[in-house]
Amino acid sequence: MLKEILFISYYFPPFSKILSIRAAEFTKRLVKNGYKIFVVSSKSNKNAHKDGELLRKVKSPMIKNTKVFNLSFAKEGFQSNIKKTTLYFEIFNLILFLYWVPLAFLASRKIIKKNNIKLIYVSAPPFFTLLLGYILKFSCKIPLIIEYRDPWSYNPYLKEIMTKSIENFYLKMEKRILKSADRIITISEGMKQFLLDNFPETRNKRIHAIPHGINIDDIEKITKRSNIPKEITFTFTGNLYGLRDLEPLIRIVSKSHELGKLNNISLNINIFGRYDSKHLTSLFKKYDVYKYFHLEGFVPRDVCLEEVLNSSLALHVGENLNYPTLSFKVFEYLSMRKKIVYIGRKESYTAKFLEKFGLGITLPINDHDLGLKRFEELIEGLKKQTFQTFISSDVLYKFTWDERTNDLIKIIDFF
């Protein structure tokens, strides 16, 4: 029997936000397994690159995407500036999402009335989508699954910009939503434990961790360039913001250069994405590492993957805290079968994940001497070609989207 699901994801193709990619990978596979998906998403997003290939993944008569009008600003900087003033940021958030919720509610209710919807699946952030799912569950009497990619009330980035009253309001709302959900899905075991530790409401719930996945066949679509002898390249693609700081690596490279450990090799650390170029340039000048670091700017996702494939190792810069999730970029890098140089705390969830499965090496930002030692050992291993940079498909199979979707179907089929 065909099952019909209402899938609420503010971000959906063609926009190449992380949540768009996750939603696309799941919905297209659910369709192959006999489901019909009705998506409710935002109509526009000027901050996201339009990805034609991503849109083609969800081009199916069994995926119906209803795009609800939303505000979309041309530059991310607008929101960044507002964040500097707490009150303005809160007003901005209310304007941005609170009007979208009633419009999306009307669109969702119309879909539910016209179709035999068996389940509501809501992905967040933005977290107001969870509120929408909560309202729909009780107004339409349909089971609700909610998906967490990041912490909400206890998010370290949000806590610094929210007033106490707003934080308490969000916390009460979050507790109520968690209590109402029929199932809870997180994108990591770390996030699952985070909810269990901080919300008693989840301890008698069925809560599951389904991380992001990879397509190990993506590598076949990318152009492989020939390697240059004695050239070592680390490639970062993404956003450097907040607690994602490149300075610990810059200091390590500077010290290694000073000690002569980088003689007779060509080391290139390429930075693709969005970042504060003025700040990074000043750091390159301060530590005299211009020759090693190259700011390449923002490029489309397919170009990023090609650059990772053709590098020696992928470079991932984590937060200066033990964040309970894995960045989507980790799985993007693994899809190119490249091991990862991780700049982050040595006790972090990401560091433990890479170590457990032998997928990379951590240069700890909270232990400079250990980071320097590991970096020099890594460079030596790459020079002598004793450090394996490539990951076999057999190792990666357990992380594929197909396996993740199988786990999701087991949950959905309960209803």
C-alpha positions in Angstrom: 0.0 0.0 0.0 1.3 3.4 -1.0 2.1 5.6 2.0 1.8 9.4 1.7 4.1 11.6 3.8 4.0 15.3 4.4 7.7 16.3 4.5 8.3 19.8 5.9 11.7 21.2 5.1 12.2 25.0 4.9 15.2 24.3 2.6 14.7 22.1 -0.5 16.2 21.9 -4.0 17.1 23.7 -6.1 18.8 25.5 -3.1 22.0 23.9 -2.1 21.7 24.4 1.6 22.8 21.4 3.7 19.2 20.6 4.7 18.2 20.7 1.1 20.7 18.0 0.3 19.6 15.8 3.2 16.0 16.3 2.2 16.7 15.5 -1.4 18.7 12.3 -0.7 16.0 11.0 1.7 12.9 11.9 -0.4 14.2 10.4 -3.7 15.0 7.1 -1.9 11.6 7.0 -0.1 9.9 7.3 -3.5 11.9 4.4 -4.8 10.6 2.4 -1.8 6.9 3.1 -2.5 6.2 6.4 -0.7 4.6 9.5 -2.1 6.1 12.7 -0.7 4.4 16.1 -0.3 7.0 18.7 0.5 6.3 22.1 2.0 9.4 24.4 1.6 10.4 28.1 1.2 9.9 29.7 -2.1 13.2 31.5 -2.5 16.7 31.7 -0.9 19.0 34.4 -2.2 21.8 33.2 0.1 22.0 29.7 -1.4 23.4 28.6 -4.7 20.9 27.0 -7.1 22.0 23.5 -7.9 20.5 22.0 -11.1 21.8 18.5 -10.3 20.3 18.6 -6.9 17.0 19.6 -8.4 17.1 16.7 -10.8 17.5 14.3 -7.9 14.0 15.1 -6.8 12.4 15.4 -10.2 9.7 12.8 -9.8 5.9 12.8 -10.1 5.9 11.2 -6.6 7.5 14.2 -5.0 5.2 17.3 -4.9 6.9 20.4 -3.6 4.7 23.3 -2.5 6.8 26.4 -2.2 5.5 28.8 0.4 6.4 32.5 0.0 9.2 33.7 2.3 11.4 36.7 2.8 14.9 36.2 1.3 17.6 38.8 1.6 20.3 39.2 -1.0 23.3 39.2 1.4 24.1 37.1 4.5 25.7 40.2 5.9 22.3 41.8 6.7 21.5 39.1 9.2 25.1 39.1 10.5 24.9 42.8 11.3 21.5 42.4 13.0 23.1 39.7 15.3 25.2 42.4 16.8 22.1 43.8 18.5 20.1 41.2 20.4 16.7 43.0 20.2 17.0 43.6 16.5 18.0 40.0 15.8 15.0 38.7 17.7 12.7 41.0 15.7 14.4 39.9 12.5 13.8 36.2 13.4 10.1 36.9 14.1 9.6 38.7 10.8 11.5 36.0 8.9 9.6 33.0 10.2 6.5 33.7 12.1 4.6 34.9 9.1 5.9 31.8 7.1 4.4 29.4 9.7 0.8 30.4 9.2 1.2 30.4 5.4 2.9 27.0 5.5 0.2 25.8 7.9 -2.5 26.6 5.4 -0.6 25.0 2.5 0.1 21.9 4.7 -3.5 21.6 5.9 -4.7 21.8 2.2 -2.4 18.9 1.3 -3.6 16.8 4.2 -7.2 17.3 3.4 -6.7 16.4 -0.3 -4.5 13.4 0.3 -4.3 10.3 2.5 -1.3 11.7 4.6 -0.2 9.1 7.1 2.7 10.9 8.7 4.2 14.4 9.2 8.0 14.6 9.0 9.6 17.9 10.0 13.2 18.8 9.6 15.0 21.7 11.5 16.5 24.2 11.6 15.0 26.7 11.2 13.3 25.7 14.4 10.0 27.4 13.6 9.4 24.4 11.3 9.1 22.3 14.5 6.3 24.6 15.7 4.5 24.1 12.4 4.7 20.3 12.8 3.4 20.6 16.4 0.4 22.6 15.3 -0.4 20.3 12.4 -0.2 17.2 14.6 -2.9 18.4 17.0 -5.1 20.1 14.4 -5.0 17.2 12.0 -4.5 14.2 14.4 -1.6 12.8 12.4 1.7 11.2 13.9 4.7 13.5 14.0 8.4 12.8 13.5 10.8 15.7 14.2 14.4 15.8 13.0 17.2 17.7 14.8 20.3 18.8 13.0 21.5 21.3 15.7 20.6 22.2 19.3 17.9 24.9 19.6 17.5 26.4 23.1 20.9 25.4 24.2 22.7 26.3 20.9 26.0 28.0 21.9 25.7 30.4 18.9 22.2 31.5 19.8 22.6 31.8 23.6 24.9 34.8 23.2 22.4 36.8 21.2 19.1 35.9 22.9 17.7 37.8 25.9 16.8 35.6 28.9 13.1 36.0 28.3 13.3 34.9 24.7 15.6 32.0 25.7 13.0 30.8 28.3 10.2 31.2 25.8 12.1 29.0 23.2 12.9 26.5 25.9 9.3 26.1 27.0 8.2 25.8 23.3 10.9 23.2 22.6 10.0 21.1 25.6 6.4 21.0 24.5 7.3 20.1 21.0 9.6 17.3 22.1 7.0 15.9 24.4 4.4 15.9 21.6 6.6 14.1 19.0 5.9 10.5 18.2 9.5 9.9 17.2 12.7 12.0 17.3 15.5 11.7 14.8 18.9 13.4 15.4 21.8 13.5 12.9 24.4 12.1 15.4 24.7 9.9 18.4 26.1 13.0 20.1 23.0 15.0 19.4 20.8 12.2 20.6 22.7 12.0 23.9 22.5 15.8 24.1 18.7 15.7 24.0 18.5 12.9 26.5 20.8 14.7 28.9 19.1 18.1 28.7 15.4 17.2 28.1 13.7 14.7 30.4 10.8 14.8 28.0 12.9 12.7 25.5 13.8 9.8 27.9 10.5 7.9 27.5 10.5 8.6 23.7 11.8 6.6 20.8 14.8 8.7 19.7 17.1 7.6 16.9 20.3 8.9 15.4 20.5 8.9 11.6 23.5 10.8 10.4 24.1 12.4 7.0 25.2 10.0 4.3 27.4 9.9 1.3 27.2 8.8 -2.3 30.3 6.8 -3.0 29.6 6.9 -6.7 29.8 10.7 -6.9 33.5 10.4 -7.4 32.9 8.9 -10.8 31.4 12.1 -12.0 34.4 14.3 -11.1 37.5 15.0 -13.1 40.7 13.5 -11.6 43.8 15.5 -12.3 47.3 14.0 -12.2 49.2 14.7 -9.0 52.2 16.9 -9.0 55.2 15.2 -7.3 56.2 16.7 -3.9 53.1 18.8 -3.8 50.9 18.5 -0.7 47.5 20.2 -0.9 44.9 20.5 1.9 41.4 21.8 0.7 38.8 23.4 2.9 35.3 24.2 1.5 32.7 25.8 3.7 32.1 28.8 6.0 34.5 30.1 8.5 32.4 31.9 11.1 31.9 32.2 14.9 33.9 29.6 16.7 35.4 28.1 13.5 38.9 29.6 13.7 41.7 29.0 11.3 44.4 30.6 13.5 45.5 27.4 15.3 46.4 25.9 12.0 48.1 29.1 10.8 50.2 29.0 14.0 51.2 25.4 13.5 52.2 26.0 9.8 54.2 29.1 10.8 56.1 27.2 13.5 56.8 24.3 11.2 58.1 26.7 8.6 60.3 28.4 11.2 61.8 25.0 12.2 62.5 24.1 8.5 60.0 21.2 8.4 58.4 22.4 5.2 61.6 22.7 3.2 61.8 20.9 -0.2 58.0 20.5 -0.5 55.2 22.5 -2.0 52.5 22.9 0.6 49.2 24.6 -0.5 46.2 25.1 1.8 43.3 26.2 -0.3 40.3 27.9 1.4 37.0 27.8 -0.6 33.8 29.3 0.8 32.7 32.3 2.8 35.0 33.9 5.3 36.4 37.2 6.6 39.2 37.8 4.0 40.4 40.9 5.8 40.9 39.0 9.1 42.5 36.0 7.5 44.9 38.1 5.4 46.0 39.9 8.5 46.7 36.6 10.2 48.7 35.4 7.1 50.8 38.6 7.4 51.2 38.3 11.1 52.5 34.7 11.0 54.3 35.1 7.6 52.5 32.1 5.9 51.3 33.8 2.7 53.0 31.2 0.5 51.1 28.3 2.1 47.5 29.7 2.3 45.3 30.7 -0.6 41.9 32.3 -0.4 39.9 31.0 -3.4 36.4 32.4 -2.6 33.0 30.8 -3.0 32.4 28.2 -5.7 29.5 25.8 -6.5 29.3 22.5 -4.7 30.5 20.4 -7.7 33.6 22.5 -8.0 34.3 22.1 -4.2 34.0 18.3 -4.6 36.4 18.3 -7.5 39.0 20.3 -5.5 38.7 17.9 -2.6 39.2 14.9 -4.9 42.3 16.4 -6.4 43.8 17.4 -3.1 46.1 15.3 -0.8 43.7 15.6 2.1 40.5 17.4 2.9 40.6 20.1 5.6 37.8 20.6 8.2 37.8 23.4 10.7 35.5 22.7 13.7 34.1 24.8 16.5 36.2 25.7 19.5 33.8 23.6 21.7 32.6 20.0 21.8 29.7 20.4 19.4 27.4 17.3 19.5 27.0 16.8 15.8 29.0 16.0 12.7 29.3 18.7 10.0 27.8 17.8 6.7 31.2 18.7 5.2 32.7 15.7 6.8 30.5 13.4 4.7 31.0 15.5 1.6 34.8 15.0 2.0 34.3 11.3 2.6 32.2 11.0 -0.6 35.4 11.9 -2.4 37.1 9.1 -0.4 39.6 11.5 1.1 40.8 11.3 4.7 40.4 14.5 6.7 42.7 16.8 8.6 40.5 18.1 11.4 41.2 21.3 13.2 39.3 21.1 16.5 39.2 20.0 20.1 40.8 16.6 20.7 37.9 15.5 22.9 35.2 16.6 20.4 32.6 14.3 18.9 34.1 14.8 15.4 37.7 13.9 16.5 36.4 10.7 18.1 34.4 9.8 15.0 37.4 10.2 12.7 39.7 8.3 15.1 37.1 5.4 15.6 36.8 4.7 11.9 40.3 5.7 10.8 39.0 8.5 8.5 41.5 11.2 9.4 43.7 13.0 11.9 42.9 15.7 14.5 45.2 18.7 15.0 43.9 19.7 18.5 43.3 23.5 18.9 43.5 23.1 22.7 47.0 21.5 22.6 49.4 23.5 20.3 52.4 21.3 21.0 50.5 18.1 20.2 49.0 19.7 17.1 52.5 20.7 15.9 53.8 17.2 16.5 51.0 15.6 14.6 51.2 18.1 11.7 54.9 17.4 11.3 54.4 13.6 11.4 51.6 14.0 8.8 53.8 16.1 6.5 56.6 13.5 6.8 54.2 10.7 6.1 52.8 12.5 3.0 56.4 13.2 1.8 57.4 9.6 2.1 54.0 8.4 0.9 53.5 6.2 4.0 50.3 8.0 5.1 47.3 6.6 3.2 45.1 9.4 2.0 42.5 7.4 0.1 39.6 5.5 1.8 38.2 2.4 0.2 34.6 2.0 -0.8 34.2 -1.0 1.5 35.0 1.2 4.5 32.5 3.8 3.5 29.6 1.6 2.6 28.1 1.8 6.1 27.8 5.6 5.7 25.9 5.7 2.4 22.5 7.4 2.0 21.0 4.0 1.0 21.9 2.6 4.4 20.7 5.8 6.2 17.4 5.6 4.3 16.9 1.9 5.3 17.2 3.0 8.9 14.6 5.8 8.3 12.2 3.4 6.6 12.2 1.1 9.6 11.0 4.1 11.7 8.4 5.3 9.2 7.0 1.8 8.7 6.1 1.6 12.4 3.2 4.0 11.8 
